[in-house]
Amino acid sequence: KARRVRKAGVSEEVLTPSEKFELIERILRRFSHPHMTRYFCGLAGVSRSGYYRWLRTEKTRCDREEADEKDYQLIKRIYDAKKGRAGVRTIKMELENRKNVVMNHKRIRRIMRKYNLVAKIRCANPYKKMAQATHEHKIRPNLLKRNFDQGEPQKVFLTDITYLFYGNGKKAYLSCVKDGATREIVAYHLSESLQMELVYRTLDKLAEQLDHSIHPEAILHSDQGVHYTNPAYQKRIIELGLTPSMSRKGNCWDNAPIESFFGHMKDELDYSDCMCFAELVELVSDYIYDYNCHCYQWTLKKMTLNEYRSHLLSA
């Protein structure tokens, strides 16, 4: 019998004690050798007392497995709803805020590891990293210097434009304005054209959202794109009561929060199947609404972006 165990190709170094105990139990039950416990325990490198203790705790193990299975079902539903992009912190916040279930993050991590749930993460592309620019741009100085969160809502705004390819090679352009403190998308405009009207409409929506009540030290930060260096655009910003600021030339890190939002949106939103522009507009609008109202942020006191804005204003 011992030779059969060795021929099975199972090395004792790759088995946990629990797996060894289970193997010994199967051998004793299959070949009816109840009096060879000492021999097989010695062969597996475990103690007889440990084996008997393992037998006595079978009910406890079954109860633990059943509890793990129930918690796994809760975690799996959130994991699937987030399309595999939910990590331990996101799942913990979703459980507490949506399911009223308090679960330790260590338990969530253990269950995800046990059932092989691995969150998809965005990895930096080394080929797209840009070299740090050292010179200051000539049109508008960089007033932020990467101090994006200054603790006050509606004081720091970040803006940029990104491309969205949909349908059969169609292209749309999304212009967004993000609040540096609350991380909300406070204004956006989606267009089929890259004309100046794209950024003008975004400014109009920003003014409407703020109800023309502008923070006296409000800054609108952008890169040095052709839209933002346009004199007419600069004039509109100043008339609105905002102070323009720009990233250094060729340095995307100076406008990192809005770049990060675009990256996450493109990872999470499957817009390539949209066959018409109206369908794309609806999909993007739903995503931004969900991002502002239902996205819990670990570093924002586990609140949604809207909740955190209300928290800052009340404080």
Secondary structure as UniProt FT lines:
FT   HELIX           2..7
FT   TURN            8..9
FT   HELIX           12..14
FT   HELIX           17..31
FT   HELIX           34..36
FT   HELIX           37..44
FT   HELIX           48..56
FT   HELIX           58..81
FT   TURN            82..84
FT   HELIX           88..98
FT   HELIX           105..114
FT   TURN            115..116
FT   TURN            126..128
FT   TURN            145..146
FT   TURN            153..154
FT   STRAND          156..166
FT   TURN            167..169
FT   STRAND          170..179
FT   TURN            180..182
FT   STRAND          185..191
FT   HELIX           197..210
FT   TURN            211..212
FT   TURN            216..217
FT   STRAND          219..222
FT   TURN            226..229
FT   HELIX           231..240
FT   STRAND          243..246
FT   TURN            249..250
FT   HELIX           252..255
FT   HELIX           256..268
FT   TURN            272..273
FT   HELIX           277..294
FT   HELIX           298..300
FT   TURN            301..302
FT   HELIX           305..314
//
